[in-house]
Every structure is written in C-alpha cells, then in structure tokens.
Amino acid sequence: MAAESGKIDPMHQFEVQTIWDGFSIAGHQIAFTNSALWMCVAAVALWAFMLMGMKRQVVPTRGQMLVENFVSFIDSMLAANIGKEGRKYLPYIFSLFMFILFANVIGLLPFGLVGIHPFTFTSHFSVTGVLAIMSFSIVLIVGFWKHGLHFFSLFVPHGTPMWLIWLIPAIEFVSFMVRPFSLGLRLFVAMIAGHILLKVLAGFVINAGNAGIIPGLGVGIPSFALMIGISALEILVAGIQAYVFALLTSLYINDAEHLH
C-alpha cells in the first residue's frame, strides 16, 4: 500500500510473504509463507467443521445436520454425473469442494478490522493449478487402470466420419490436455478479480474520506455501499467456484469411467 502517495495498490494483497525462512534442500530454500499459513488455517477450520458431523447422534445437532447436508449434496452430484461408480470418489470430491469453499470464504472475512489480514491462496494459479493437476491425475490413473490403451478411444467420439478421423482426435486431445489449465485458471481468475474490485472500492472510500466531507459523501458512501453488495456477491461466487471445480472434476472422472 502506497500511503504516502494517497494510492492503494490492489495487487499488494496477493503478495506472497515469507513468515519463516524454513530450511534448505539441495540449495533450494523451503520457506513458510503467508499462503502456507492460511492453507493451514483453512485445513484446521475444515477439520473443526467436520468434527461436528462425527458425533452421529440419533437426534442430530445443527452442526451434524449441516455436515450431513454437505455430504449428501456432493453425493447427489456424483450420482447424477458419474452414477453408482461415483460413490468411491466421494471422499476426494467432498474434500476438494470443502477445502476450496473454506479457502474462498476465509479470504473474504473482515479480519482486517482486528489487524489480521487473511490471504486468499486460491487467487494464485500455482495453488489452483496444483489442485487441477491432482484432479487430472486421478482422471488419467482411472482411465488407464480401467480401460488400458482403450482409453485413447475417448478422443474419437462415436459417429465421427471417416474423412475427419485424422482431425477430430487431434482436436479432442488438445481439448483434453487443456482441461487442467482451464480448471485451475477459472478459479484463479474469479477470486483475483473480485478481490481487486473490493480493494479498488476500498481505496475510493479511504481517499474520498481523506479528501473532505463533500467527496466523502459523494464518492465514499456510494463506494462503501457498493463494497457491501460486492462482498455479498463474492461470498456467492466463493461457493459457486468451489461447486464448479468439484462439478467439472466429477464430469472429467465420468469420462474416465465411461469413455464418453
């Protein structure tokens, strides 16, 4: 944040900062960063959330019902997209969905009011890309484990004319290989765009307030009201993006399971 010039840098919030220098392996420094810290926070929060669903009481508590509803939601999505084979992927897809959801929501919480600045690590492609590669790796492992070399028939859709047999597989292959990139990029772009917009609006509020009463009333108040609306929208986007990531992963696994 460039306070001395009256400007607010909207990209400063995405800067990865070292908290602990860590240790060195083969000449490479392994440091503990703010990104890693908030990954741990999201993991601990998710673990605490899941503890509420482990009680298995006959008369469920509100926390238990909430966990069970989330599990049922993901289970229904897998049943609809993969079929009965989808049940074995429930632990992974559920964990993926909930981890992304918690990461997105925690990054939007107003901890800055008490001096704690959350870091939205899903706004970094290095993180979303790793999650996408994990999902894509499962697709490849399932596809080759279950179908062997017949898995390559996925690149030749049913009904492909013979005179296009030289072109369609190449297009399908490129489309297939782009999947992990597009999967990670979609989440990364959605999160970084929303946070930049909120930061810009916050800059309007602060600078308008510092400029005087008239700019504060004319610019600051409308910007603050818009911030509230955008924040509500971002919470919705946080859930939607977690769902889209899980949904597309399930659709890709369906291709590996059924080759269509």
N, C-alpha and C positions, 0 to 999 in steps of 0.2 A: 504494500500500500504506500503510495507516494503522498503522504500527508502534507509535506512541505510545499508541494505544488498545487494542492487542492484537488488532486486527481486520485481516483481509486482504480487500481489495476484489477480488472475482473479475472485475470489469469493467475493472480498470486495464490488463490485458494487451491489451485491444482498442483502447486509446487511440492515435490517430494523432498522432505527434510529428514536428515539423519538425527535420530534421538540418541542412539548408542552406536559407537564405532564397530562394535562386534568383534569379529576375528577375521583372520586371513586364511584363505585356502588356495594353494598354488598361485600365490601372488595376487589373488582377487579378494578385495575387501568385502566381507559379508556384514552389512550394517543393518541395524534395526531402525526402521523409518516410521514416520507418522502413518504411512499407508499400512505397514505391517501391524502397527498398534491398533488401528481401527478395524483391521481384519480380525484381530483377536477379540476386540470389543463385540463385533458382530457375532463371532462364534460363541462367545460366552453368553451373550443375550439370547441367542438361539437355543443354547443348551438349557438355560434357565426357563425359557418358554416351553421347551419340550418336557421338562420335569413336571409341569402341570398336568401333562397328559399321561404320565406314568402311574398315577395313583390307581386307576382302574376301579373306581368306586361304583357300586351299584347305582347310587344316585350321584351322577357326575357333578362336579363343581363347574363353575363358569369357565375356569381355565381349561379343565379337561374337555369340556364341550367345544371350546374354541380350537384346541389342538385336533380333536377328532374331526371337526368340520373341515379343517385344512387338509387333513389326510384323506378324508372322503372326497374332497374336491379334486385333488390330484389323482386319486384312484379312478374316479369317474372319467377324468380327462384321458388317462391312459387306456381305459377300457374302450372309450369311444374311438381313439386314434390307432391303437395297436391291437386291441382285442384281449382275449384271455391271456395271451403271452405277455401283456403289459404289466401284469402284477409283479413279475420278478424285477422290473425296473423301478418299482415304486420307491424304494429307499433312496436311490440315486436322484431321481427326478424331484422327489419331495425335498431332499436336502439342497439340491440346486436351486429350486424355486424359493425356498425359505431363506437361504443364505443371501441370495440376490435381493430379495424383498427387504430383509433386515438391513443390509448394507445401504440400499437406496433410502430407506426411511430414516435410519440413524443419521445419514448425511444431511437430512433436512431439518433435524431437530434444532431448536434455538438454544443450544448450549452456549452460544457466544454471549448470552446475557449474563452468564456467571463466569466468563473468562475462558471457557473451554471451546475450542474451535474444531468441530468434527471434520474429518477428511472423508470425502466420498470417493472411495477407491475404485468404484465401478465407473468413474469418469476417466479412468486410464485404460487405454486399449491393451496395455500389457497384462492387465488383470482380466478384462473381459475376453481377451484373446486366449488366455490360458484356459478359462472356463469353456470356451468354444472348442478348443483343441481337445480337451478332455471328453466332451460330448462326441466330437467327430471320431475320436479314437475308439470309443465304445461302438459306434456305428461300424467302423471298419472291422473291429475284432468280431462282432456279432455276425457281420455279413460273411466274412471268410470262414469263420468257425462253423457256421451253419450250412453254407452253400458252397464253400470251396471256390474254385475258379468260376463256377456258375454265377457267382456274384457279379461278374462283369456283364451279365445279361441285363443288369439294371440300366445300362447305358444304351440298350436297344429296345425302346418301347414297343409294346405289342401293336401290330398294324403298320410298322414302318415300311414304306415302299422300298422295293429292292434298289431302285435307282437313286435312293437317298441313303442307302446303307453306309456309304463312305463318309457322309456328312453328319448325320444325326448322332452317332456315337461320340464323335469329337465334341459336338456342342453339349451333349449330356455330360460328358466327362468334365469339361470346363465348368459347367454349371454345378456339378457335384463338388469339385475341388474348391469352388468359391464359397461353399456353404459355411465353413468355419470363420472365414473372413467377414462375411456379411452378418453372421450370427453375433460375433463379438463387436462389430462396428455399430450395429443397430443400438445396442445397449449403451455403448460408449458415447455415441453422438447424442442420444436422448438425454442422458444425465448431464453431460457437459454443457449442452445448450441451455437447459433450464437453470443451472447454477450461474451461468454467465449472465442471463437475463435478470436474475434476482440480485446479483452483485451490482449490475448497472443501475437498477432501480434504487438500490440502497445508496449508491453514490449520488443519485438525484436528490434523495431525501436529505442526506447529510449536507451536501453542498448548498441546497436550497435553504436549509435551516441556518447555515452559517452566513448566508447572504443577506438575511434580514426577514422581516415579517411578511412583506408582500411576496417575495419569491417562495418563502416557506409555505404560505397559504395557497399560492397559485400553482406551485410545482411540487412542493414537498408532500402536501396532504394527498393530492391525486396519485402521486407515485407510491406513497405508503399504502393507499387503498388497493392499488394495482398489485403491490407486493403481496398483500394478503390473498388476493384472488389467484395470483400465480403460484403462491405457496400451496394453496389447496389443490390447484391443478397438478402441481408437481408430485404431491402425495398420490394422486390418482395415477399419474404417469409411472411412479415408482412401482406400483402394483401391476400395472399393465405390462411394463417392460419385463418384470420377473415372470409374469404369466406367458408372454410371448416367447421368452427364451426357453422356458420349460415346454411350451407347446411345440415349437419348432424342433426341439431336441427329440420329443416323442414322435413327431412326424418323420424325422430322419431315421430314427430307430425302426419305425414301421417299415420303411423302405428296405432296411437291412433284414428284417424278419420275413417280409413277404415278397420282396423284389418287385414292388410296383409303386 
